[in-house]
Amino acid sequence: MSRYTGSVYRKARRFGFSVSETGKELAKRTNIPGQHGANRQKKLSNYGAQLQEKQKVRFMYGLTEKQFHKTFVEAGKLKGVHGEDFLKLLESRLDNLVYRIGFATTRRAARQLVNHGHITVNSRKVDIPSYRCKPGDVIAVKESDRELAVIKAALEARQNRVEFVTFDEKKMAGTYVRYPERSELNADINESFIVEFYNR
């Protein structure tokens, strides 16, 4: 399945889940999209609930099904809890960290910055959004691109950052300090449903 490029707000309302983690998508309307959305009741089987959980997390990080499943398999080879390791790998993607640091207002915009070659990792240009960063990696905006209006606007709009990244305003660089703790990630995600979905 190809990557979804439609309305983020529509998908957020469909899942009843803020994809941007800001709550903006559900601020005005929370009902399911469509003509009869307000009157439709959610009656999900166990499979349906697992599928919906998988889809909302996949959509949140902007991955194709192939990428998502590949990451899930890789997480299963680690020694920790499968679901938590899976989320850690998703958070370690370069496009996600560009978003977390504040160089972009959305993960979709962060992916575009990486694709267009505006981002460096440890002083080397990396244009692969799925590049997996390790704790200690320094993620920065290329020196020639530091005056880009879209990056400046995103940094000004960023109100707070997660604790597993730090930001140096003078160097326009962020550091991936450590892997995130489960308590620092979205509490509305039930990763055990995703594990059950793929292991059924």
N, C-alpha and C positions, 0 to 999 in steps of 0.2 A: 504494500500500500504506500502511495506517495505521501509526502509531507503535506499536512493541512495548511492552506493559505487563506482560508476564509475569515469570517468575523470571530475575533477572540471573545467578544461579549456574548455572542450567541452560544458558543461552546460552553462558556462559563455558566450561563443560565441553564443549559442542558444538563450539566453535571451538578449544579448547585454548589459550585466550588470556584473560588477566585484563583484563576490561573496565574495572575500577576502577583498574587499574595498581598495585594493592597486592599482588596474588597471593593474596588471601584466598579467592577463589572456588575456587581449585585446591589449596588447602592440604590438604584432607582427601581429596578424590577428584578424580582427573584424567581418568578414563575418560569416554567418551561417555555421555550420559544414556540411560536405557532399560533394559529387562530384560536385554538381551544386549550392553549397551554395552562391557563389559570384553573381550568376545571379537570385537568388530567391528574390522576393519582399515580404515584410510583409504586408499582407492585413488582418487585424484583425477586427472582429465584436466587439461590446461592450462586449459581453460575453467572447470572445477570449482574449481581453485586460485584463479583470478582472481575468480570469483564469491564464493568464501568470504572472500577478502581484502576485497572491497568490502563484503560484509555485516557482517563483524566491525568494520570502521571505522565504518560507518554506525550500527551498534548502539552502539558505544562512545560516539559523540557524541550519540546519541539523535535522529537525524534521520529524516524520512520519505524515501522514495526520490526524490520530487520535489524536496525541499529539497537533498538530497545531490547530485543530478545538476546542479541549477541552480548550486550552489557550484562544482562541477567545471568547468562551462562558463565561469564567471567567472574561475576560476584560469587557464584556457587563454588568456585575453586579456592576462594579465600577462607581463612580459618574462623572468621567471626560469624555472627548471625547473618544468614543469607539476605534477608530483607534489608537490614541496616547497611550491610556492605554494598548492596545494590544502590541504595540512595547515595552513599558516599562516592561511588564511582560516577553517578550522574552529576553530583555536585562538583566533581573534579574535572569535568569537561571545560575546555578553555572558554567556549561561548558563555557558559553559565557563570564562570568566575569574572569575566568581563562585565557581565550584568551585575553580579554581587558587589564588585568594587565600585561600580557607578559610572562606568564609561558609556553605558547605554541605559535607556529607561525600560527596555523590554529585552527578553532573551532573543527575540526575533531580530531586533536592531543590533544586538551584540553579535549575532551570527554574521550579519552583514558587514560589520566593522572588521571582523576576523577575515572573512572571505575576501575583502577588498585590500587586505594587506596593511591595515593601520596598526596592528597589534604585534608586540614583540614579547617573547618569553626568554628571560635571561639574556637580553640584548640581541636575540636572534628573531628575525621575522618568522611568524608562524601564521599561515593562512588556512589552517584546517580547524574548523569549529569543534570537531570531536577530539582534538588533541587532548590527551589526559595529563593534567598537571600533577606534580608531586609537591608535598609540603616543602616550603623553602623557595619555590619558584617565584620569580619576580615578573609580574605581568605589567607591561607599560604600553603607553601610546608612542608610536614611532615619533622621533624628534621633529620630523618635518610636518607631522600632522597634529601637533599639539594645539594649534589655533583653530581647529575645526569647530564650527559653531555648534554642531550636533553633539559633540563630546562635551563642550563647555556647558551647554544647556543641561545635559544629563547630570553632570557633576553638581551643578547648582541646585538641581531638583532633588538630588539624593539627600534624604534627611537622616538616615542612619544606616549602618552597615552591620552585617553579621560579624561575630567575634572571631571567626576563623580566617578573616582577611583583614589586612591593614592597608592604609593608603597614605602615601607621601605626596602632598599637594605640590611641593616644589619640583619633584622629579616626575610628576604625573605617572606614578607607578604604584602598583599594589602588590602585596606579598601574600601568597597562600600559606598561612602560618602553620596550619595543621588540618587533619581531616575533621570534619564536623561531628559533633556529638548528636545523637538522635534527638535529644531535647531541643537542639537549636534549629531543627528542621520543621517543616510544616506539620503541625499536630493533626490536621485533617486528613492526612494520608495514612491509610491502613496498608502498609507494605505486606502484611501477612496474607492479604487477599490476593496480591499479585503472585506471591510464592505459591499459593494454593492453585491459582489459575494455571500457571505453567507446569505444576507438578501433578495435575489431575490425571 
